[in-house]
Amino acid sequence: MKKVMFLVLVFNLVLITSCSEEESSSDFSYSNIVNSPDTTDKNVNDTIDISIDFESTNGEPVHHVNVRIYNAATNEEVYNMPTQPHVHDLSGKYTYSDTFLLSNENGVMAHSDWILEAKVWGHEAGTGEVIQSIPFHVHP
């Protein structure tokens, strides 16, 4: 009976270890390709096109994405999308597209430096996280 209990215990330990190894070996690897905007100077009242390809480099789903624009000096955020970052795209490629008006009404002041930040990550916060930042200057 002790041998049977010992074998059951060993079997369970092997099973538990193999499950946790599988979970930890689930290697999320992503890339961001910011098609637009670019780093060239912009003007107040310009509309910028936002186009970003979020891709899994190993065939995993693209779970979460976020695109935000913030003031480089003050960290004031004027854009943060999508409102629901969990996109769960099984194809392994998710393209985010939108437009944004660089205006005083939207918090963008003349002669200021801004950063568009594109972020992608796996199922859990921070898993395989990749962040790409595109700086640009706004003129009056």
Secondary structure, DSSP 8 states (H G I E B T S, - for coil): -HHHHHHHHHHHHHHHHHHHHHHHH----EEEEEEE--SS-EETTEEEEEEEEEEESSS--EEEEEEEEEETTT--EEEEE-SS-EEEETTSEEEEEEEEEE-GGGT--SSEEEEEEEEEE-SSTTTT-EEEEEEEEEE-
